[in-house]
Amino acid sequence: MPAAVPLIAVVAGGVASAAVGGGIIGAIVGAGAAFVVSTIGASVFPAKRPTAPTSSASLRPGDDPTAPGAGRTQSFRQPITEHQIVFGRCKVGGPIVFIHSATDDQGRADGWFYAVVVLAAHRVRAIGEVWLGDTLATDPKFAGLVRIDRHLGDPDQAANTNLIAETGGQWTADHRGRGRAYVAVRLKITAEAFPSGPPNIAALVEGADTILDPRTGATGWSDNPALCLAWYLTAPCGWKASWDDIDIPALIAAANVCDELVGTRAGVHERRYTVNGRVSLGEGKIAITRKLVAAMAGALVVSGGRFFIHAGGPALPAATLSSDDLRGDVTIQGSRPRRDLFNGVRAVYVDPAKNWQPTDAPPLLASNYVAEDGGEQIFRDLEFPLTTSVSTVQRLMKAELERIRRQREVAFPANLSALRLRPWDGVTVALDRVG
């Protein structure tokens, strides 16, 4: 029987290939370079680019901006910072762009505390629950002490009328925050409710709601990783591509893979892949793209000047390569170098049940691969910053483990018949002399 193998390298007429990511998955099948982004486990908390130092006055005791999770749910004051994008549904903080105090209704100087926190650099579908520190703003202890105004980031939104009326000209009608989702919070500071002073402010945000679904033609909110990636490719804050640059059939196929219902051990069904989290524009386009690709165990291929989005899932081979397609000798590598192998995976994801903080997923260890490696347990540590389901994380872990353990690599120097193939296509190699 011929063996079905992933297309690792097909070279037509001596054209060289280029790839970026955790591994080279694609190659040239046309008259230009193919660019592949395919990676699992991009960093949850990447090193930020150098910025102006944060004023110590902006932090309360225990609010360490370098602590795990601080970049997700901590609000901060900083003169130079990056905007952030929110995908799906998650808890986020953000930069505090306005602080003011005033005499309260009991005549106490600085009894009122005002703060404006920008949650996203784009329009969002909804801003839900707001946390003050680790406590919901709806807690009875805050009754009569908290007022929260939510602004979704409409391109034509008006300035907050409460701030205009109560801040003595500090916030004016020109402070509209167009295209910026934010909360304007007024607190009545009391020792009983706020013993440490103004708390950290974070909110549950349902992110970008201008995402196009080509399957229906509708534009709205989505947590489908393939659709979110297409939105980022075309967004002004992303790659600024046009929809003509995106292969729509490939996008629809990837979106369908993400939406497939998969059973879990808990006896429920969930969609195969979703994306829920935030990214900072300071991370760079490649890093953000890798995170979105990793959330669906897939790849972004740029071939012939077009974007092809793929999600990891079962697929039939696209073609069969036989001796009629050869223009040289086939080279088969039977195993990967020992240093590249692992037989177990440990992963971190974001758990909503644990205050949206990074959490260890149950480790995956394959006993059959441990036996192949002489009984030695070899783990690889992965991170999934945009995944909030432990079942989804386990699928991603399994996909990466199986990908690395499929050790056979076939270098198939093809003639021009291979021009019908693209990177990430699956092919069947049928050669009588190698089986």
GIGIGI-V986966 format. One record per residue. N is the residue number from 1. RES is the residue in one small letter. SS is DSSP state (A for helix, B for strand, O for the rest). Layout:
# GIGIGI-V986966
n->N res->RES ss->SS
n->N res->RES ss->SS
This chain:
# GIGIGI-V986966
n->1 res->m ss->O
n->2 res->p ss->O
n->3 res->a ss->B
n->4 res->a ss->B
n->5 res->v ss->B
n->6 res->p ss->B
n->7 res->l ss->O
n->8 res->i ss->O
n->9 res->a ss->B
n->10 res->v ss->O
n->11 res->v ss->O
n->12 res->a ss->O
n->13 res->g ss->O
n->14 res->g ss->O
n->15 res->v ss->O
n->16 res->a ss->O
n->17 res->s ss->O
n->18 res->a ss->O
n->19 res->a ss->O
n->20 res->v ss->B
n->21 res->g ss->B
n->22 res->g ss->O
n->23 res->g ss->O
n->24 res->i ss->O
n->25 res->i ss->O
n->26 res->g ss->O
n->27 res->a ss->O
n->28 res->i ss->O
n->29 res->v ss->O
n->30 res->g ss->O
n->31 res->a ss->O
n->32 res->g ss->O
n->33 res->a ss->O
n->34 res->a ss->O
n->35 res->f ss->B
n->36 res->v ss->B
n->37 res->v ss->B
n->38 res->s ss->B
n->39 res->t ss->O
n->40 res->i ss->O
n->41 res->g ss->O
n->42 res->a ss->O
n->43 res->s ss->O
n->44 res->v ss->O
n->45 res->f ss->O
n->46 res->p ss->O
n->47 res->a ss->O
n->48 res->k ss->O
n->49 res->r ss->O
n->50 res->p ss->O
n->51 res->t ss->O
n->52 res->a ss->O
n->53 res->p ss->O
n->54 res->t ss->O
n->55 res->s ss->O
n->56 res->s ss->A
n->57 res->a ss->A
n->58 res->s ss->A
n->59 res->l ss->O
n->60 res->r ss->O
n->61 res->p ss->O
n->62 res->g ss->O
n->63 res->d ss->O
n->64 res->d ss->O
n->65 res->p ss->O
n->66 res->t ss->O
n->67 res->a ss->O
n->68 res->p ss->O
n->69 res->g ss->O
n->70 res->a ss->A
n->71 res->g ss->A
n->72 res->r ss->A
n->73 res->t ss->A
n->74 res->q ss->O
n->75 res->s ss->O
n->76 res->f ss->B
n->77 res->r ss->O
n->78 res->q ss->O
n->79 res->p ss->O
n->80 res->i ss->O
n->81 res->t ss->O
n->82 res->e ss->O
n->83 res->h ss->O
n->84 res->q ss->B
n->85 res->i ss->B
n->86 res->v ss->B
n->87 res->f ss->B
n->88 res->g ss->O
n->89 res->r ss->B
n->90 res->c ss->B
n->91 res->k ss->B
n->92 res->v ss->B
n->93 res->g ss->O
n->94 res->g ss->O
n->95 res->p ss->B
n->96 res->i ss->B
n->97 res->v ss->B
n->98 res->f ss->B
n->99 res->i ss->B
n->100 res->h ss->B
n->101 res->s ss->B
n->102 res->a ss->B
n->103 res->t ss->O
n->104 res->d ss->O
n->105 res->d ss->O
n->106 res->q ss->O
n->107 res->g ss->O
n->108 res->r ss->O
n->109 res->a ss->O
n->110 res->d ss->O
n->111 res->g ss->O
n->112 res->w ss->B
n->113 res->f ss->B
n->114 res->y ss->B
n->115 res->a ss->B
n->116 res->v ss->B
n->117 res->v ss->B
n->118 res->v ss->B
n->119 res->l ss->B
n->120 res->a ss->B
n->121 res->a ss->O
n->122 res->h ss->O
n->123 res->r ss->O
n->124 res->v ss->B
n->125 res->r ss->B
n->126 res->a ss->B
n->127 res->i ss->B
n->128 res->g ss->B
n->129 res->e ss->B
n->130 res->v ss->B
n->131 res->w ss->B
n->132 res->l ss->B
n->133 res->g ss->O
n->134 res->d ss->O
n->135 res->t ss->B
n->136 res->l ss->B
n->137 res->a ss->O
n->138 res->t ss->O
n->139 res->d ss->O
n->140 res->p ss->A
n->141 res->k ss->A
n->142 res->f ss->A
n->143 res->a ss->O
n->144 res->g ss->O
n->145 res->l ss->O
n->146 res->v ss->B
n->147 res->r ss->B
n->148 res->i ss->B
n->149 res->d ss->B
n->150 res->r ss->B
n->151 res->h ss->B
n->152 res->l ss->O
n->153 res->g ss->O
n->154 res->d ss->O
n->155 res->p ss->O
n->156 res->d ss->O
n->157 res->q ss->O
n->158 res->a ss->O
n->159 res->a ss->O
n->160 res->n ss->O
n->161 res->t ss->A
n->162 res->n ss->A
n->163 res->l ss->A
n->164 res->i ss->A
n->165 res->a ss->A
n->166 res->e ss->A
n->167 res->t ss->O
n->168 res->g ss->O
n->169 res->g ss->O
n->170 res->q ss->O
n->171 res->w ss->O
n->172 res->t ss->O
n->173 res->a ss->O
n->174 res->d ss->O
n->175 res->h ss->O
n->176 res->r ss->O
n->177 res->g ss->O
n->178 res->r ss->O
n->179 res->g ss->O
n->180 res->r ss->O
n->181 res->a ss->B
n->182 res->y ss->B
n->183 res->v ss->B
n->184 res->a ss->B
n->185 res->v ss->B
n->186 res->r ss->B
n->187 res->l ss->B
n->188 res->k ss->B
n->189 res->i ss->O
n->190 res->t ss->O
n->191 res->a ss->O
n->192 res->e ss->O
n->193 res->a ss->O
n->194 res->f ss->O
n->195 res->p ss->O
n->196 res->s ss->O
n->197 res->g ss->O
n->198 res->p ss->O
n->199 res->p ss->O
n->200 res->n ss->O
n->201 res->i ss->B
n->202 res->a ss->B
n->203 res->a ss->B
n->204 res->l ss->B
n->205 res->v ss->B
n->206 res->e ss->B
n->207 res->g ss->B
n->208 res->a ss->B
n->209 res->d ss->O
n->210 res->t ss->O
n->211 res->i ss->B
n->212 res->l ss->B
n->213 res->d ss->B
n->214 res->p ss->O
n->215 res->r ss->O
n->216 res->t ss->O
n->217 res->g ss->O
n->218 res->a ss->B
n->219 res->t ss->B
n->220 res->g ss->B
n->221 res->w ss->O
n->222 res->s ss->O
n->223 res->d ss->O
n->224 res->n ss->O
n->225 res->p ss->A
n->226 res->a ss->A
n->227 res->l ss->A
n->228 res->c ss->A
n->229 res->l ss->A
n->230 res->a ss->A
n->231 res->w ss->A
n->232 res->y ss->A
n->233 res->l ss->A
n->234 res->t ss->A
n->235 res->a ss->O
n->236 res->p ss->O
n->237 res->c ss->O
n->238 res->g ss->O
n->239 res->w ss->O
n->240 res->k ss->O
n->241 res->a ss->O
n->242 res->s ss->O
n->243 res->w ss->A
n->244 res->d ss->A
n->245 res->d ss->A
n->246 res->i ss->B
n->247 res->d ss->O
n->248 res->i ss->A
n->249 res->p ss->A
n->250 res->a ss->A
n->251 res->l ss->A
n->252 res->i ss->A
n->253 res->a ss->A
n->254 res->a ss->A
n->255 res->a ss->A
n->256 res->n ss->A
n->257 res->v ss->A
n->258 res->c ss->A
n->259 res->d ss->A
n->260 res->e ss->O
n->261 res->l ss->B
n->262 res->v ss->B
n->263 res->g ss->B
n->264 res->t ss->O
n->265 res->r ss->O
n->266 res->a ss->O
n->267 res->g ss->O
n->268 res->v ss->O
n->269 res->h ss->B
n->270 res->e ss->B
n->271 res->r ss->B
n->272 res->r ss->O
n->273 res->y ss->O
n->274 res->t ss->O
n->275 res->v ss->O
n->276 res->n ss->O
n->277 res->g ss->B
n->278 res->r ss->B
n->279 res->v ss->B
n->280 res->s ss->B
n->281 res->l ss->A
n->282 res->g ss->A
n->283 res->e ss->A
n->284 res->g ss->O
n->285 res->k ss->A
n->286 res->i ss->A
n->287 res->a ss->A
n->288 res->i ss->A
n->289 res->t ss->A
n->290 res->r ss->A
n->291 res->k ss->A
n->292 res->l ss->A
n->293 res->v ss->A
n->294 res->a ss->A
n->295 res->a ss->O
n->296 res->m ss->O
n->297 res->a ss->O
n->298 res->g ss->O
n->299 res->a ss->B
n->300 res->l ss->B
n->301 res->v ss->B
n->302 res->v ss->B
n->303 res->s ss->B
n->304 res->g ss->O
n->305 res->g ss->O
n->306 res->r ss->B
n->307 res->f ss->B
n->308 res->f ss->B
n->309 res->i ss->B
n->310 res->h ss->B
n->311 res->a ss->O
n->312 res->g ss->O
n->313 res->g ss->O
n->314 res->p ss->O
n->315 res->a ss->O
n->316 res->l ss->O
n->317 res->p ss->O
n->318 res->a ss->O
n->319 res->a ss->B
n->320 res->t ss->B
n->321 res->l ss->B
n->322 res->s ss->B
n->323 res->s ss->A
n->324 res->d ss->A
n->325 res->d ss->A
n->326 res->l ss->B
n->327 res->r ss->O
n->328 res->g ss->O
n->329 res->d ss->O
n->330 res->v ss->O
n->331 res->t ss->B
n->332 res->i ss->B
n->333 res->q ss->B
n->334 res->g ss->O
n->335 res->s ss->O
n->336 res->r ss->O
n->337 res->p ss->O
n->338 res->r ss->A
n->339 res->r ss->A
n->340 res->d ss->A
n->341 res->l ss->O
n->342 res->f ss->O
n->343 res->n ss->O
n->344 res->g ss->B
n->345 res->v ss->B
n->346 res->r ss->B
n->347 res->a ss->B
n->348 res->v ss->B
n->349 res->y ss->B
n->350 res->v ss->B
n->351 res->d ss->B
n->352 res->p ss->A
n->353 res->a ss->A
n->354 res->k ss->A
n->355 res->n ss->O
n->356 res->w ss->O
n->357 res->q ss->B
n->358 res->p ss->B
n->359 res->t ss->B
n->360 res->d ss->B
n->361 res->a ss->O
n->362 res->p ss->O
n->363 res->p ss->O
n->364 res->l ss->B
n->365 res->l ss->B
n->366 res->a ss->O
n->367 res->s ss->A
n->368 res->n ss->A
n->369 res->y ss->A
n->370 res->v ss->A
n->371 res->a ss->A
n->372 res->e ss->A
n->373 res->d ss->O
n->374 res->g ss->O
n->375 res->g ss->O
n->376 res->e ss->O
n->377 res->q ss->O
n->378 res->i ss->O
n->379 res->f ss->B
n->380 res->r ss->B
n->381 res->d ss->B
n->382 res->l ss->B
n->383 res->e ss->B
n->384 res->f ss->B
n->385 res->p ss->O
n->386 res->l ss->O
n->387 res->t ss->O
n->388 res->t ss->O
n->389 res->s ss->O
n->390 res->v ss->A
n->391 res->s ss->A
n->392 res->t ss->A
n->393 res->v ss->A
n->394 res->q ss->A
n->395 res->r ss->A
n->396 res->l ss->A
n->397 res->m ss->A
n->398 res->k ss->A
n->399 res->a ss->A
n->400 res->e ss->A
n->401 res->l ss->A
n->402 res->e ss->A
n->403 res->r ss->A
n->404 res->i ss->A
n->405 res->r ss->A
n->406 res->r ss->O
n->407 res->q ss->O
n->408 res->r ss->O
n->409 res->e ss->B
n->410 res->v ss->B
n->411 res->a ss->B
n->412 res->f ss->O
n->413 res->p ss->O
n->414 res->a ss->B
n->415 res->n ss->O
n->416 res->l ss->A
n->417 res->s ss->A
n->418 res->a ss->A
n->419 res->l ss->A
n->420 res->r ss->A
n->421 res->l ss->O
n->422 res->r ss->O
n->423 res->p ss->O
n->424 res->w ss->O
n->425 res->d ss->O
n->426 res->g ss->B
n->427 res->v ss->B
n->428 res->t ss->B
n->429 res->v ss->B
n->430 res->a ss->B
n->431 res->l ss->O
n->432 res->d ss->O
n->433 res->r ss->O
n->434 res->v ss->O
n->435 res->g ss->O
